[in-house]
Amino acid sequence: MTATSIDAVSARAAAIAPSATLALTARVRALRDEGQDVIGFGAGEPDFTTPEPVCSAAIEALQGGMTHYVPVPGAPETRAAVADLMRTRNGIACTGDDVIISNGGKFSCFLAIQALIDPGDEVVLPTPAWLSYKPMVELAGGTLVEVETGPESDFLATPEAIAAAMTPRTKLVIINSPSNPCGTMYAPEQVRALADVVAAHDRAWIMSDEIYDRLVYGGREHLSLGSLEQVADRTITINGLSKTWAATGWRVGWACAPGQGGAVVKAMTRLQSQSSSSITGFLNPAIVAACTRTDEEVEAMRCAFEQRGRLMFEKVSAWPHVTCPPPGGAFYVFPDISSTFGRTSPGGRKLASAATFAEALLEEASVAVVPGESFLGCGGNHVRLSFATDEASITEGCRRVHDWLEALQG
Ligand SMILES: Cc1ncc(COP(=O)(O)O)c(C=O)c1O
């Protein structure tokens, strides 16, 4: 960047790093456009198409002329359908008034953090964590307090560690279960224990990012923090169409926060009214269709992910120099590759970090994985692989990595 361009932008904008995962996705696309046979384990996005009832509802609404402004937090029937889903599936006592629909789960998180955090407020976050929380907290002027976890605890924070990180300045605890990037999730008794810890702090809210709540495997049970009485009135639950309905490009997310007279949803609505206004109008009926008419399609995709996760875990576990916990939810495995550090790749690159590992792997074996540095905590010892891709690509990509690892020197 030139001196002039630094001067041109605000300090806030200058301090923000671009999303590493979106940058990697763009790079893979560019390499493929050049004709390279790249296998992408980078993108956190299902390869399925959005279920037909959802697509048809959007098309019908568009063709029927639903092309005008819609209410800022979403059409009343859309909010009601989302609230019904959150009540029946997630056990959260709420109505449509407690829901705001936004342009993607990412923007829902952004607005929730903007609505809650003042400069000086502390935000507790178990790490490794999704890479957008930190910049969002910093943009709001908050201070991030990391609770580091590791593979020995399946990357789950203990209630004791969360309690130790909380102070009178704690305004928010962010929990993302199932987790991106770790692919693990809290069991119901662990969720209850976390809720008890937060409930002991009057000021603290929870942002429970449950965008992967229906992608859980091995018969595990997902429990929503917002369904627990002790924190129900200070939990914001985040979800959306992107992952469960294979609809990343639709940009539809929502937040549900029934507590304290709907203060947070009202604040998020004010913020949205002065920024994006609303989601695309004709997507409203599609959201209703997703919430009410797609159980079979969603379950079929979940089963496919479960099968792919098993396949990828089996392959990754057989890689030399690598250890990896099994995936319990979302669509990620997060192997520890740190025992390759200090070795030399077949192409002559010195491996010294997850970033150098991922760069060498992409250049030499044409396999894209996300280096873990941006996920904080021990992330720098790991890479993230997404199994939201077909089984043939998983088999071929994992074979390439296996051969490349076997050829490491030193
Ligand atoms: C943990 C988590 N939360 C939120 C999001 C945002 O999803 P979107 O904005 O695509 O709806 C993602 C996407 O990768 C995610 O992994």
The ligand as an ORCA input file, in Angstrom:
! r2SCAN-3c Opt
* xyz 0 1
  C     -18.981    -20.242     12.544
  C     -19.582    -19.465     11.418
  N     -20.449    -18.508     11.712
  C     -21.019    -17.772     10.745
  C     -20.710    -17.982      9.417
  C     -21.335    -17.086      8.402
  O     -22.089    -17.694      7.453
  P     -22.785    -16.876      6.289
  O     -22.456    -15.436      6.451
  O     -22.259    -17.436      5.026
  O     -24.251    -17.125      6.475
  C     -19.791    -18.964      9.062
  C     -19.386    -19.183      7.665
  O     -18.367    -19.719      7.341
  C     -19.221    -19.746     10.100
  O     -18.354    -20.722      9.826
*
